[in-house]
Amino acid sequence: MKKILLRLVAHGLALTSLILASPAQARCERNNYSAYPTTPILDDGSAQFWFGRVNLTNVALQPVGTILGSATATAGQARGINDETVMWTCDISDKDELYEVFATNGDDRVGGFSEIGTKDGLPGFYQTWFPYVAIKVTHVRSGKVFSRFYQSAKLTEYDLSPDGKKIFIKAKHLSPVKAEIARVSTADSTGWPGNWCPGTPALGGGNAAVYTCTQPNAYLSFRGPGYTDNDPDGTDSARQWRFFPTNGVAFGMRQGTSLSNTASCVVRNATPEVYFLPITIEELKRGETREANFAVQLECDRSVNSGVAINQTAIGIQVSAGAEAKARQMGLTTSGGGITYLLSDNYGADSSMATGVGIRLSDGETGQTMNFLANSAITGQGFVANDGSRWSAKMGPDAGWYPATRGGGGAGGSTFDVTRSFAATLSKLPGANVITPGRIQASAYVVVKVQ
């Protein structure tokens, strides 16, 4: 602690005194207020959950409790900011007192007031603007599920100033937020304090209703020394929101999700593991391959419309996020966003994995070469991004979508079973000059969706 010697002269008397300075008070401050006064936390500025088209079909195929989709969003995707935006500045002495604070949008009927999933054995699922669809939001780094009541998690990621005295908290330092939506038995609720998106969208006729309600589903804010625009843990967000409208980021389904009520199919079973016989580098260089077959069992509504056009049901074999990122880096993609070769999940990062090789997909019945579906692929039309651009999801084989069934399902019953066969072929990647030995370990997922 610094000491200050102060000499005072009064009425000819020399007075000497030691005065101890008060300890400096650390304080966190909001940054870039002029650049983004409130945008990331306003209703139309939220980071979007891109579920794409969500479909409610026959309850026999899709019972209450079925997970309809999942999506992850980050703070840097909110309007007016990006990953590198500095949102708060703190002193280095504050580093152990920094927290992310989060809750649902508890003061709104469809923003996070009613935990309607509880009666269906789905705790943490809150009402959305879509009837019979509830959402659960999770703070990825802590694993805590958002509720109406504020919670917090330690914030440990940040940048330092060149002199090491200041902490810069950027949008990229906040935890990603994961959302899941599920089918529930409740269409609406009562008792909410606010209703900024009245009613529910009309369904039927094969057309999908876009989620035009701008009410966020969740908020992520900041707590640090000297920064008072935040809410204590355990406080009900239906009654208090000190953070609003200047502290944090909103997350929501607006304009990135649509809902339909169309006959479709569901996946009942799939070959869990596919094995290839060993192959040498010399054989691969000569163009030799190894092939293995696998099957997928579907159950479909008898009135399903199978195909790859709007309102038709399609199937795709989806790669992992890591495999998609590497495939895009290596140019193993189509103009429609599909992936031409499936790579190991840790391709290029794990030295035990073989390189220069990949897996091609083909139809087990016709032999037709197929593309894989990107991990980031969604379905649906008429969405609006944060930059205001309108767009529709990619469809057809170039994107990795194929008709779910071939022909009808015969007579009798409300549903019918379908078995689809596929072939996976291990081969040298096009243009690969070097092949290294190792394991092939890749994940793929069967996806059936209405386009």
N, C-alpha and C positions, 0 to 999 in steps of 0.2 A: 504494500500500500504506500503510495507516495505521500511524503510529508511536505508541508508548505510552511515556511517561516515568514511571518507577517509582522512588520514593524510599523507601529502607529505613533504619531507625535501629536499630543493634545495638551494645550495649556502649558507648554514647556516641559512636560514630563515625557520621558522616553518609556514607552510601554512595549514590552516584548512578549509575544504569545506564540505558542505552537497550536496550529489548527489542523486537524486531520481531515483530509478530503473524504467525502462520501464515496463508497465504492461505485464504480460506473454501472449503470443499469443497462443490461443487455436488452435489446429490443429488435424484434423482427418487423419488417415492413413490406408492404405490398409493392411490387414493381410494375413499371409500364402502365400506370393507370390511364395515361392519355392514349396509349396505343390500343388498349382493350378495356375500356371502363367497366363493362359488365357482360360483354358478348358471350364468353364461354359458359356462363351460368344461366343465361336467359333461355326461355322456352325454345326459341328457334335457333339457339346457338349450341345446343347439346351435341356431344359426341354421339354418333349414331350406332345403334346395334343393328347390324345388317343381317337379319334373318332371311331376307328375300321372301319368296312366296311360302306361306304356311297354309296347310290344307286340313280341314276337318272332314273326315270321311266316316263311313259306316262304323258305329260304335262297336260292333262285333269284331272289326279289324283293328280299331284304334280306341281301346277302352279309356275311361278316365284314368289319369295318371301317366299316360303316354307322353314322353318327351318329344316335343314337336320341332325343336331346333335349339342350337346354341350359337353364341357369338361373343366375341371379345372386342372391347373398345379401349382406347387409351386417351388420356387427357389431351394429348397433342393433336387429336383429331377433331377437337371442338372448334367451332367457328371463331376466327380472329386470332388464333394462336397456332403454334406448331411445337414439335418436340423440344426445340432449342429456346423457346420463349422463357425468359427468366421471370418467374412469378412472385417469388419472395426472396428477400435478402435478410440474413441473420448474422450475428457475430459468431465467431468460432466457439466462443464459450457457451453458445446455445445448443451445441450439437447433440446433447443428450436429452433435450427437452422439445424435440420436434416431432409432431404427430400428424398423421392423416386422420380426418374425422369424416364419418360417412353415415348416411341414412337414406331411406326411401323418401320420396316426395310425399310425406305423410299427410299434408293438408288437402290433398285432392282425391276425389273418388277413384280415379284410374291412374293415379301417380304413385300410390303406395300406402294408402290408408287401410285397405281391407286385405287381411291375410286369408284369402278365400281358399287357398289350397289345403289348409289345416284339416277341414272336414273330410278331405279325400286322402289323408295320410301324406300330404305334401307340405310340410312346414317350410316357411320362408318364401312361399309363392304368393304373390300379391296380384290383385285385380289389375287388368289392363283395359284399354278401350275396346279391345276385341272381346266379344262374348265367348265364354267357355275357354278362354286362354289366360293363364296366369304366368307371372314372371318371377324368377328368383335371381337375385344379383349377388355376386360374390366378389369380395376384395381378394384378388389373386394372391398377393404376397402373404397375407395373414391367414387366409382361408376362412375368414369370418363372413357370414351371410348377412347382407344388409337387412335391417328391420326398420320399423318406424322410429325406434329409439336409437339415438346417436351412439356410435361406438368409435373407438380409435385404434390406431396401430402405429407403432414407432416408425418414423421416417428416417432411414439410414443412408439413403443415396442422395448425393448432392455434389456440386462442383465447388472448388475453392478459388478465391481471388489469388492473383499472382503473389501477393505478400502473405497468403495463408491466414489472413485475419477475418475474412468474410466468407460466409456460406451463400452460395447461389443455388436456389431450388428452382429447377426448370420443370416444364410440363412432363418431360421424359422421366423425371425422377419419381413421379407419382405412380402408384401401383396400377397395372392393367385391371380392368373390371370385366368379369365374365358374367354373361346372362344366359339363362336357360328358360325356355317357355314350355309349358305343359298343358295338356287338356284337363280341364276341371269340370265339375258338375254344376257350378254356379255361373250364371250369366251376368248377374249384377249384385250389388250390395246396397246397404242403407247405413245411415248414421254418419256419413262423411261430412266434414266441415266445408269443403269446397267442391265445386262441380264445373270446372272450366271447359270440359269437353262433354257436353250433355249427350245422352243417348248412346247408341251403339251403331256401327255401320250395318247396312242391310246386306244380307248374304243371299246367295242363290242365283240361278240363271247361268252358272258357269263363270261369271266374272269375279275377279278378285278385288276386294276393297282395300285400298291403300291406307296405311295408318297415318291419317292426316292430323290427328291430335298431337299438338306440340308439347303437351305437359310431360316433363321429364319423369323417368322412373326412379332415378337415383341421383344423389349429389355426393361429391367428394370435395372436402374443404381442408383447410390447414389450421393447425394450432401451434403457436410458439410463444416464447416469452414476450410480453408487452403487446401482443397482437390480440385484440379483444373481440374481433368480428368472428367469433366461433361459438359453438354450443357444447355444454358439458355432457359427458357420457351419461347415458340413461335418460336424458331429457327427450320428451315426445316431440317428434318433428311435425306432428299434426297441430301442435300448440306453440312451438317456438322455432324460429329460424334466424338467429342473429347473423349467421354467415351471409345471408342473402341481402342485396344482390351483388356484393363485391368480392366475396371470398370463395374461390374454387371453381369447379367445373360440373356441369350437368351431363347426365347420360340418359338416352332415351331411344324409343323405337320409331320416332317420327320419320316418315317418308322413306324408311329403309325396310319396311315389312308390309306384306299384304296378306289378306286372309280370304280363302275360298271354301266352299262346301261342295266338293266334287268327288264322285266315285273314283277310287284309286286302289293301290296295292300296298301291302306291307311285306317286309322281309321276315320270314319265319326261321330260316336256317341258312348256313353257308359253311362250306368246307373250312374248318378252322385254321389248318396249316397246309401249305403246299411245299413239297420238297423236290429239289432237282438233284439228279445224279451228278457226281463230280465231273469236272471238265478241266482240261489243261489249257495253259496259255497258247500252246502250239495249235491245239484244236480250234480254239476261238479265232486265232489269226487266220486259219484256213476257212473260216466261215461256218464251222460246225456249231451246233446249238444243243441245248437240252430243253425238253418240253415237259410240262406237267399240267394235268387237267384239274379243274375244280368246278363245283356246282353251287347254285344259289336256289333256294326254295322260296317262292312267293305265295301269298294268298291274296286274291284280288276280288273286289266287288264285281258281281256279274255284269254290271253296266259300265265297267271301266272303259275309257277311251284311251287305248295305248298308242303312243307315238311321241314325236319330238316337237310338235307344234304347240301353240298356246292352248292351254286347258287339257292337254294330253299328258298321260303318265309315262315317265321315262325312267330308265335305270342307268346308273353309272358306277364305275369302280374308282373310288377316290383315293388319291395318294396322301401321304402325311404332309404336314406343314414343312418339315425339314426337307423331304424329298422334292416338294414343289419348288422351294427356294433354290435348291441346287440345280434342278432341271431348267429353271428359267435362266440361271446364270450360265448354263452350258448350251442354251439355245434349243433345248429338247421340248419345244412347244409348238402349237399350231396358231394360226391367225385368229382362231376362235377361242383361244385361252386353254385348250386342252393340253395334256402332257403326253408326249409320244413314248417315253420310256420311264418305267418305274425304277428308281434308284434306291439303294439302301438308305435307311432313315438317317444314318450318320455318315453318308458318303463324303469322303474327303476330309472328315474330321477325326475318324477313328481309324488308326493305322492297321487294325486287324481286318478291316473291310476291303474287299477287292475293288479296284477301280478300273475304268475302261470298259465295264460291262453293265448291262441293264436288262430289264425285263419288258418284253412287248406283250400286248394283250390281243387276243383274237376270239372270235365267236366259235364256240366248240362245235356247232352244227354246220355252219357255212364256211368256216375258215377265214372269214372276212377280218382283216386287221382292224383293230379298234384303238381309240385313244383313251387314256385315263382322264378322269375328272380331276380338276384342280382342287386342292384343299380349300381354297378361297371361293369356290364356285357357289353361286346361289341361283335360284330361279325367280321368275316374275318380271313384270313390266311396270313402267310408269313411276320409277323411283326418282327421288331428288336428293342429290348430294349436298354437302355443306357449302360448296361453291356455287350452288344454284343450278348446276347442270342437271338435265333430265336424261335418264338412260334406262335401258332394259337389259336384263341378264342375257348372256349368250345361250343359244339353244343349238341342238343338233349334234351330229357326230364330231364336228370340228371342235366342239366344247367338251366332248366326252359323254354326251347323252345319247341313249339308244332306246327304241321302243321296249317297254317293260315286258310285253307278251307278244306272241304271234297268234293272231286269230282269236276266236272266242273260247269260252271255257266249257262248252257243252251244256246240257240241260240239267235242271234241278238245283235247288238250293240258292241261297243269296250270294254265296261266294264260290270260288273255285281255286284249285292249287295249280301252280306253274313251277316247273323246274327249268332253269336256264343253265346251260353248260358253257364253260369258257376254257381257253387254253392260255397258259403263261409260257413264254419262250425266253430262255436265258441266252443272250448273244452279246457279241462285241458291239460297243456303241459306234454309231457312224462317225467316222473321222478320228476315232481314238488311235493314236500312234503308239501309246504305251498302255499296257495292261499289267496291273500288279496283282499278285495272288492274294487270296484271303477269303473271308466269308461273304455271303450275300444274305442280308437280313433286312427285309423291307415289309412295311405295313400297308395294307390297303383296306378300304371300307366300302361296303355295298350301300348305295344310296338310291332310294326310290322316291321321286317327287313329281308333283304336278308342275308342268311348265308354265 
